[in-house]
Amino acid sequence: CSPSTMAPSHALRCCKRALNWVPVLFINLVVGWSYYAYVVELCVYTIPNNAERISYLVIFHIFLAMFIWSYWKTIGSRPASPSKEFCLPRAEKDLFEREERAEAQQEILKKVARNLPVYTRTAGGAIRYCDHCQIIKPDRCHHCSTCEMCVLKMDHHCPWVNNCVGFSNYKYFVLFLAYASLYCAVICATVIQYFIKFWTKQLPDTHAKFHILFLFFVAALFFISILSLLSYHLWLVGKNRTTIEAFRAPVFTNGPDKSGFSLGFSRNVTEVFGDQAKYWIFPVFSSLGEGHSFVTRLVHIDPEQANSILQQNGKV
C-alpha cells in the first residue's frame, strides 16, 4: 500500500475506535446524572429527615461503589489470548503455508494438535485454526473481529463495556450486571415514596420534581432490562456455557454436545467464581484454570492425562 492509501484507513480505524467508546460514555453520563439526582435533588433538597437521608446515602454509595468497581474491571481487563504453544512450530508453519490442499493442511494441524489439550472441532470435524492469528484455537476460544484477536473462552463482544467478555473478565461482567441491577433496585425502592408524593401533588412543584420523577422511570427501565440479561447469564453459569455455545453447541470428536463442558451446577459455578466463596461478591479474579483447557464430560482420557488437566484447571 502507498502512504496515501494507508492514511485514510488509519484515520477510519481511529474514528471507529473513538466511536466504540460512545456507549461507555452514555452509561457514565447516565450514572453521573443519577448520582446528582439522588444525592443532591432527593437527599439534600427533598428528604426532610436526617436519619433517613444518611441511611439512604450510605446504602446508595455502597452499591454505587460495587457497581462502578465491577464495571471498570470489565472494561479494563484485557481479553486473554492463547499462549505460544498453540502457534504452529516454524517447520509445520512453512509446510502449512506452502500447502494448497485443505486435506493436507488438516493433516499438519492434526499432527500438531495431538500434543495440545484440544478436543473441540469445526462443524465439519476439522481442527479449529485461526487464519488471522495463525494459531490452533484452544477449546472455547474464538476470534473477535472487533478486538482483532482470538479470545480465550469468549462469551461475546459487549459494546456497553467496549471489550470482549471472556475468560479474563466474565466474572466481572456477571458482577457488573448484578450490581447494576441492585443499584437500580435501591434507587427505585428509596425514591418511590417521593415519586408518589410529587405525582399526587403532596409535595410542591420544585426543580427536584423532574429529576425524581425521571430518576424513578429510568432506574425502573434499566432494572427490568439488566435483570433479564443477568438472569440469562446466571443460567449460562449454571450450565457452564458461553453465549456462543448456547447458540451453537460445541462440536467434539464424537459430535456436537451443548452440555459438553457441564460438570454439575456447583462445579460450573466454581469454575467462574472460584472455590473460595469469600471472593465471589468482589470483582477480583478468582476463576479457576488458565483458560486454555477445560474438563469435558465427553472426552474419555487415561487417568494420568485426566489428572494433569484437572490440575491445570485448579480442580484438584
N, C-alpha and C positions, 0 to 999 in steps of 0.2 A: 504494500500500500504506500502511496505517496503521502507526504506530510499533510497535503491539502485535504485528502480523503479521511485521514486519521483524526484530524482536528474536530470535524463535526460529530463523528461517532463518539469521541471522548466527551464532548460537550453534552451530547444526548445522554450518555451514561451518568454524567454528573447531575443532570436535570432529573433523571429517573431516580437516582439515589436520594436527591433532595425531596422529591415528591413522595417517596416511600415513608418519609417522616411525618407527613400530613396527618394520618390517623392518630399517631402518637401525640402530636401537638394538640389535636382535637380533644383527646382523652384528658390531657393535662390541663387544658383550658376549662373543661367541664368540671374537673376535680377542684381546680383553683377557685372557680366561681362558687361551687358548692361549699367550699371552706368559708368563703366570705359570707355567703348567705346564712350558713348555720351559725358560725361563731359571732359575727357582727349583728346581722339583722334579726336572728332568732334569740341567741343567748344574751347579747348586750342590750338590744333595744326592745325586745318583746317579752321575755320571761321576767316576771316581777320578783320571783322568789330566789334568793341567793343559793340556798341548798340545792334546789332543782337545777339552777344554772350551772353550778360547779359539778354536780354529778353527771349532767349531760355532757359537759365539756371533757371530763375525764374519760368517759366511755367512748365518746366520739374520737378523741385523739388516739386512744389505744388501737381502735380498728383502722383508723386512717393510717397510722404508722405501719401496721402489719400489711395493709393493702399496698402502700407505696413501696415498702421494702420488697415484697414478693414481685410486684410489677416491674421494678427496675432490675431485679435479679434476673427476671425472664428476658428483659431487653438486653442486659449487659453480658449475659453468658454466651460466649462464642460457641456455635454448634460444634460438637465433637466430630472429627473426621477420621477415617480409617488410618491405621498405622502403616508404616512402610512395608511390613511383612505381606500386605495384600497387594503390593505392586509386583508386577512380573519381573523376575530376575533378568539381567541385561541380555543374556543369550536367548531366553524364551521370548523376550520382548522384540528382539530383532527378527526372530523367526515369525512371530505373530504379525508384525508389520509387513514383512515380505510376502506372507501367505495371502492369496486372494480367495481361496476356497473356504467357505464358512465351516465346513465339516472339519477341515484340517486345523483351523483356528480353535475350534471347540476342543479338539484333542490336546492342543497345547495348554489350554485353560484347565482342562480336566487333570492333566499331569501336575500342574502347579497347585490346584485346589485340593489334591489328595493330602497335602501337608497342612491344610488350613481347616479351622473349625467351621466349615461352610456346609449347610445341609439344605438350604432352600435353592430353588431353581426358577427359571423363567416359566411362563405358561407352557412353552414348548418343550420344557425339560432340559434346557441348556444352562450352562454356568452363567450366573449373572455378572456381566462385565460392563463397566462404565467407560465408554469411548472418550468422554470429556476429561475425566480424571485419570484415565488409563490404570484402573485398578479392578481387581476382582472384588465385587461388593460383598461385605460381610452380611450375615443374616440380618434382616430388618433394616438394612441400610438402603437409602435411596438418594438419587441425585436431585438437588433443588436448583431449578433453573434461575430462581431469583437470587439466591445466595451464591450461585455458580460453584457449588461444591457438593460432594457426597456427605450426607449427614447420618451419623450412627443412630439407629432406632428412630428414624424420622417419623414424626406424627403428622405434621402439616406445617406449611409456612403461614404464619399469622400476621396479617397486615397491621393489627392493633398493637403489636409489640415490635413490628418491623424486624422480625427474626424468625428463624426456623425453630420450631418446637420439636425437640428430640431428646436423646439420652441425657445430654448435659443439663437440660433445663425443664424437663417435663414435670418434675415435682414442683418447681417454682411456678409453672404455668397453672397447675391444678390449684395450688395455694392462692395464686393471684385471683382466680375465679371465685374461690371460696371466700377470701377476704373482701373482694369487691361486692359480692352478694350480701355479706354480713354488714359491710359499710352502708349499703343502700337500705338494708333492713333496719339498722339502727336509726338512720335518718327518718324513714317512714314511721317507725314506732314512736319516736320522740316528737316529731313535727305534727302528727295527725290531729292532736287536740287543738293546736293553734291554727291549723289549716281549717278545721271545722268552725272555730270562733271567727276567723276572718270571713269565711264563706257565708256564715249565717249572720254576719254583721254585728256580732257580740263585741268585736274589737273595732276601734275607729280605723278609717282608711288612712294608713301611713305609707311611707315609701317601703316599709318592710313587708307589706301585704303581697305585692307582686312577687318578691323573692321567695316568700314562704309558700305561696300557692304553687309557683313554678317548681320550687325545690321538691315538693312532695310528688308532683306529677313526674318529674324527671327521674327521681330516685325509684319510684314505683315501676316505671317503664324499664329502667336499666335492671332492676331486681328480677323482673319476670324473664327478661332475655338472657341475663347472665346465669340465673338459676337453672334454666333449661340446658344451657351449654355445660354447666358444672355437673348436672345430673348425668348427662351423656358421657362425660369424661370419667366420672366415678364408676360408671358402668363398664367403660373400657378398662379401667384399672383392675376392677374385679375379675374381668375376663382375660387380662393380660394381652390386650390387643391395642394396636395403634389405630388411628383414624384410617390410614391407608389399608391396613389389614381388615378393618371392619367392612370396607367397601370391596376389597379384593383379597380373598383368602390367600395366605402364603402357600406356595407350592413346594412340596418336599419331593424327595426321590420317588416316594410311593404315592404321589398325588397331592392335590390341594386339601388343606385342612384349616378351617378358620380358628380352631382351638388348639392348634399345634404347639403354641407356647404356653398354654394354660397349665399351671401346676397346682390348682386348687386355690380357693379365694384368699386364704391367709398368706400363702406364699406369693401370690400375684401382687397383693398389696405391699408385702415386704420388699419385693423387687423394685418398686418405685419409691417407697418411703423409707426403706431401710429396716434393719432388725432391732433398732432401739427406738421405742415409742416416744421417748422424751424429745427426740428431734423432729417428729412428724409435723408439728404445728409451725416450725420455724423454716424460713427459706434458706436453709443451709444444705449443702449437698450431702445426702445420706443414702442415695440409691445404690443398690448392690451391683457389683461387677464393673467391667470397663467398657461395656457397650459393643464389644466385638463378637462375643459368643453367648448363646443363650441355651439353657437346658430346654429340650423339647420332648414331649411325651411320645413322639412318633419314631424317633431315631433309636434303633437298638444298637448299643455300643458295648464294648467289653468293659468290665468293672474298672480296670486301671484308667482307661480313657475317660470314663464317666466321672471318676474321682477327680481327675485333673481339671475337667471342665467345671465341675461343681466348685472346686477351689477357686478357679478363675472368676467365677460369678459370686464369690463370697457366700456360698450357700452352706459350707461346712463349718 
